[in-house]
Amino acid sequence: MDYRSPNFRSKNLFSQIFVINFLRFLKKAVSLHYRNAHYGNAHFDNLKKIYNMQFYNRERELENLAVIQEMSLSEGQMTVLVGRRRIGKTQLLLKSTETQPTLYFFVTRKAENMLCRDFVEEIQTKLNIPIGDYSSFGRLFEHLMILAKERPFNLIIDEFQDFSRINSAVFSEMQKYWDLHKKTSKINLLISGSIYSLMHKIFEDKKEPLFSRAGRIINLKAFDVSVLHEILADYNPDYNSEDLLALYTFTGGVAWYVELFMKHKAFTHKAMIRLMSSEDSPFLNEGKNLLIEEFGKDYTIYFSILECIARGLTTRGEIENHLGQIEIGGYLSRLEKDFSVIAQQRPIFAKPSSKQVRYNIDDNFIAFWFRFIYKYQNFIEAGSFALLEEVIRRDYSTFSGIMLERCFKAQYKESGRYTNLGRFWDRKGENEIDLIAVNELDRTVEFVEIKRNPARINLKELETKAAYFLQHTKECKGYTILYKGLSLEDIKSNRKIV
């Protein structure tokens, strides 16, 4: 039936509105699906925006991007957005520009002339002007810089680092035309990239042509714990502390993983484990998809190191012994400085030169993936998905106990009330304190013991460890001392933190 016919108009008003909106949605979805197929990626995130979960958080980033957009009306602005894959970079940029003229270029790995053909079609569609044919992105970029002198617009270039695989001369050409036209062009250039090492090299290496050209480099972080509270409460108001810890443990606040759980109605920790270990789970190959491209031909060594750390071998000596005395110093350095996958931990107030170093995997999901998916890859290859789920359930409490410490530290950091946060252990690896929170302004120090089970918290033992710490540390002399125990029961409320 034609929804514009008299018979249709005579029906219930609410039914009309529903059907009309549904047809509009369907038309838009089909259009975007066609564009996705046509461009190779123009872009799946665009289609998801129609029906994805509510846009959470990112107020500060949106405010910053709005200021930059305003500045671009007087002079060209180049902003770089970096962050791990799945963190929500594309959706943030699309959200920040949704009410303005915006070109979206996704750098797929194809010949430069074919890529330019896709970009020309995007320009002609969005700006409604003929622009001619181009086989060089540099010349196309120059045309856009000139065009923006009379007609301001945003230009988003996604997965920018992949130009290095297509034609590395693009970076020099862009530098040339940017320097020539920036002062008079009103372009808001928003560049996004996922491979941290390449993006760092392109924009922060003094030898590279685009060094110092970006007015701002934004490192997009995962959602805070408070945002995970909000999301889970929206989708499952009856969630418990175990469910919140599981969401934090498995996602670390990475937007795409959170969205997957919500879309699959995996609101409880048991449902999350079932989804992650199922045969068609998108999580099973995620670690490889994220890291093999970053690591290159040496990925097997990097993977072995990360598996060791995920299993609890956190010192260089322990890892080298497990791997058969392989020299791993260079690999550890690159994992930390180039790839930002691991981080060094030292006891709080230890000198930077201290050899009391432990390594941990910064990313919760990657830590989980190496601890369970990569380690039990043979289960997956044998099709033993039920056994994989059983192993995850069996060891979940131990693994999530480590993540509980990380979660409370994140909540302390989020509160903004402390000037220094860290752990402590002595040279023998003893007298461990889970969390020490220091406020140098009001001269207070909190010693915190964290256990899943509140019955296992022993404040007397914590006081003994704290006395050892204070005896061997000068920084907290004369401070007011507080002792605190935190358990799984406290994760839903910040009452013991703030």
N, C-alpha and C positions, 0 to 999 in steps of 0.2 A: 504493500500500500504506500502511495505517495504521502509522506508526512505533511505535505502542504495542502492536501485535499480537504474539502469541507467536512467529510466524515471523520477524518483524523482529527481536525481541529475541535470537533465537538466532544472528543473524549477528555478524560480527566487531565487537567493542566499539568499535574506532576508527572504523569506518564509521558506527556508530550516532551517536557523538558528533559526527562531521562533519556528518551530515545534520540532526541536531537543531539544531545551532548555525546551519546554513545556513537552516533554516526560521525560526528565531528572527530571524535577520538580515533575511530576506525580509519577514517580518511587520512588523518595525520600519521597514524601508525604505519599504514600501507605506504604512504609517501616516503617516510623515513626509512622503512625497510628497503624500498627500491634504491634509495640513495646509498644505503649501506652496501648493497650488492654492487652498485655501480662504481663506487669509489674504492671499494675494498675496505673502507672504514670511515664512512662519513657521517655518522660514526655510531657504533653500537651504544655508546654512552648517551647520544642524543635520543635514541629510541627508549632507553631506560628512563630518561627524564620524564617521560609521559606518565609512567605508572610506578616509578620507584618510590621507596619509602620517603617520608617527609625529609626535607633538607635540614639536617641538624648542624648546630654549632657554626663555626667559621665566621662569627660576627666580626671579629677583629680583622681577619684577612679580607673580608668583604669591604670593611671600612677603608683599609689601606688601598685596596684596588680601586675604590671609588675616588679617593684622593688622587691617585696616579692618573686615572682617566680624565679627571678635571684638569690636571696639569698638562695633559697631552693636547688640550685645545689651544695651548699657547706655544708648545714646543714638543717635538717628538719624544716619546718615552719608551724605553726598552726595559721590560721587567722579566726576570727569569724565575720560574717556579720549579723547584726540584722536590723530589720526594720519591719514596719507594713506589713500585707499581701497586695499584689497587688502593692508594691512599685517598683518592678523590680529587686529583689535580684538574682533570678535564671538567668534571662537573662544577668545581669551584669557579673556573674561568668562564664557563658557559653561564653559570648563575650570575656572575658579576657583570656580564655584558648583555643579558637577555633583553634589555629595553633599548639597546643602542645598535646602530649598524655594525655588524661584526662579520668578518671573514674567518672561517675555520679551515686551516690546512692541516691535514694529518700526513706525516711523512712515512709513507709505505715504502717498502724496499722494492722499487721498480726503477726502470730507466728514467733519467732526469727529464727527458722530453715527454714521457708518459705522465710523469708526476705533474709537470707544468700544464699538461692538457687538462688534468683533473682540477688544478688550481684555477685555470682560466675559466672553466665552467662554473666554479664556485663564485668567482668574481662577477661574471656576467649575470648569474642568477640573483646574487645578493645585492649587487649595486646597480643592476639593470643598465649596464653600459657595455658596448662592444670594446674589447681590449686587444684584439688581434691574437696571433699565434706566437707562442714562445717555446723554445727548446732549452733555454738557459734560465735557471731560477734567479741568478744574479740580476739579469736584465729585467725579469718580471718584477723583482723586488724594487728595482729602481723606478719602474713605472708606477708602482704603488706608492712609493715615497713621494713622487711628484704629484700623483693624483690626490693624495691626502693634504696637499697644500691648499686646495680649494674645497675639499670635501672630507671632513674628519671621520675616521672610522677606527674600529679595533681590528687588529690582525692577530689571531691565535695560531701559533705554529706548534703542533703537538708532536711528541717524540722527536724533538729537534736534533738530538744526537745522531740519529740515523742518516743525516746528510753526510756524515763521515764515511759511510759505506757506499753512498751514491756518487758523491763528488765533493771531496774535502775542500776544493777551491771555493765552494759556496761561502765558507766563512770569511775568506778574504774579500770576496766580492760584496758581501753584505756590509763588511766594515767600511769599504770604500764608499758605497752609496749612503750608508748611515751617516758617516762623517760629512759627506757633501750636502745632505739635505735635512739633517736632523733639526737644525735651528728654525727652518721655515715650514717643515712638514708637520701636520697635526695628526700623526699616526700614533696609536697606542698599541705598541708591539708587545705581545704577551707570549713568551716562549716557555714551553713546558718540556721536561725531560725526565726519564725514569732511571737511566743508568748513571748512577751518581759519579762514578769515576770519570766517565766521558764528559758529563756536564761540568764537573769541576775543572777538567783540563781545558775545555773550550772557553770558559768565562773567567777562570781564576789563575790560569797559567800565564805568566808574563810573556812567554814566547808566542802565545796564540793571538791571532788578529782581533778577536772580539774581547780580549782582556780589557777590563775597566769600562766597557761600553754599556753594560747594564746599569741602570740607575739604582735598581734594587734587586737583590737575590733573596727570594722567599723560600725557606725550607719548610715544606708543609709536614706537620706532625700528625700522629694518630690522635683519635679522640681521647680526651681525658676520661678518667674513671667516672666523673660526675655525669658525663654525656652518656656513657654506657648505662648508668642508673636510669637516666631519662628515657632512653630508647627501650630498654627492657620493660620499664613500667608502662610505657605506651602500648606495647604489644602483649604484655602478660602481667597485668597488675598484681597477680598472686605469686610472682617470682620470689624465690628465697635466696639466701646468701650463697648457697652452692651454685645456683644458676648464674648469679652475677660474677662469681669467681671464675666459673667456666667460660663465660663470654669474654672476660678479660684474659684468661689463660690462653684461649685458642686464637683470639683475634688481636690482642694487644691494642685494640681500638682502631684497627685498620678498617676503613669504611666498607670496602667491598665484601670482606669476610662477614662483618656484622650484618650487612644487607642479605647475604646468602642465608644466614641462619634465620633471619626474620621472614624471608620469603618462603622458606621451607617449613615455617612454623616450628623450628627447633628452638624452643624457648627454655627448655630445661637442660641440665648438664647431661642427662642420659640421652636426650634426643640429639644434642650436639655431637656427642661421641658416635651415635648411630649414623648420623649424616656423614661425618668425616671418614668413617670406616666402610661406608657402603661401596658397592662395586662401581657405581657410576659417579662417585663423589668427585666434585671439581677440586677437592683439596689434595687428592692423591699425587698428582703430578705438579702441584703448584710450586714446590720447592725447586724442582728442576727447571721449571719454566722461568722462575725468578732469577736463578743464579748461574745457570750454565753459560748464558750469554755474557754475563758480567765477568765470569772467571776465565773464560776462554779454554785453551787446550789443557791447562793445568787444573781443571775443575775437580778431577778425582782426588788430588792431594788436598785441595781446599775442603772438599766434602768430607774426607777422612778426619781432618782437624776438627771440623764443626761437629761431626758425630761424637768425637771424643769429648768435646766440651759439653755437648748435650747430655752425655752419660755421667757427667760429674768430674771428669778429668780436667781440672781448670788451671793447672800450672804448666809452664812450658816443659818442665822435666817429666811430668806425668804423661803428657801428650807424646813427647819424643820416645819415651820408654815403650808406650803402647804401640807406636808406629814403627818400632825397630830402629830407634836411634837416628831417624831421618832428621836432618837439620831443617828446622821450621821457622827460624827467626824471621826470615824475609817474608814468608807466607803470613805469619801472624801480623807483621807490620802492615802488609797490604790489606789484609782483612779488616784491620782497624782503621787505617788512614785513607786508603783508596776506596774501599767498598762500604765502610761504615756498618759492617755486619757484627763485629765483636767490639767489646770495650774492655779496657784494663780496669781492674778494681784493686785499690790499695786500702789499707786501714785508714780510717778518717784521721786527718792531720799528719799522715805519713809524708815524707819528702818525695818529690817527683822522682828522685833517683833511687828510692827504696826498691829493693828486690823482692819485697813481699807482694808479688803481683799474682793476681788470679784473673783469668779471662772468663767472660760470660758472653752469651749470644744476646745482643740487645733486643732483637725482634722476637716477641713471644711466639708468633706462628712458626718462624724458622726454627726456634728452639724445639717446639713441639714436633715439627716435621722431621727433624734429624733424630729426635729421641724415639719416635714411634714409627713413622712412615718409612724413612730411609733405612733405619735399622732392621725393620721387618719386611723389607722389599720382597724377600722370598715368599712370604705369606701371600702377598698381592699377586705375584707371578703364578702361584699355585692356585689362585682363586679362593684362598681361605680367608674370606672377609669376616666371617663370624669369629674366627680365631683372632684376627687383628683387633676386632672390637673387644674381645675378651681380655686381651693383653692390655689395651688402653685402659679399660675399666679397672683391671687389677692394679696397675701402677699409677693410676690417676691421682690418688690421694698424696702420694709422695711427690709427684711432679707439680701438682697444684699447690702443695705446701711451699715450695720454692717460689712459685708465682704469687702466693699470698704475701710473702715478704715484699716482693717487687710492687705489688698493688698498694700496700700500705705506704711504702716509700713514695709512690706516685701521689697518693692522697695528701701526704705531708707536704710534698712539693707544691701541689695544687693549692694548698691553703695559703701559701705565701707568707707564713709566719716564722720561717726559719732561715738562717743565713748559711747553714752547713748541714748536710745530711750524709750519712754514711754508715758503714759497718766497721767492726773492729775484730781483729784476731791478733794473737801474739806471734812471735817468730816460730814457735813450734806448731802454729795452727790451732792453738787452744785459746781458752778464755774468749770464745766468740760471743759477740753481742750482735743481735739481728739488725738493730737500728739505733743510731744515736742522732738525735735532733738538737741542734745548737742554735740559740738566738743570742748573738753577740751584743745586741743592743740592750736587751733587758737582762743579760747575763744569766741565762738559764740553760740547762742541758737536760734532755730527757733520754733515759735509757729504756729501750723498748724490747721486750721479748715477744716474739710472734709465733703462735702455734695454731694449727687448725683446731685442735681440741683444747678448749679453755682449761680442762683439768690438768693438762700437762705444763701449764705456765707455773714457773717456780720463781717468785720474786726474790726470795732469799738468795737463791743462787745467782740471780741477776745482780743483786747488790754486791755480792762477792766479786763478780766479774767487773762491775763498775769500779769498785775500790782498786782493783788491779790497774784498770785503765787510768784512773785519776792519779795513781801513784807514778805511772810511767809517762804521763802526758801533762805538759805545762799549760796548755791552752785554756783549760777550764777551771783553773784555780780560783776559788772564791765564788764560783757560780752556784746559783740555787739548783738543787738536784731533784729531779722527779723520776720515779720508777713507774713503769706502765706495762701491762700485759694486754695484748691484742689477739683476738682469735677470729675464726671464721664468722662467729656471731656478730662481730662488730663491723663487718665490711659494708653493710647496707647503710650504716649511720656514721657520720663524722663526729658524733658527740664526744668521743674520746680523743679526737685530734684537734678540734677547734674549740 
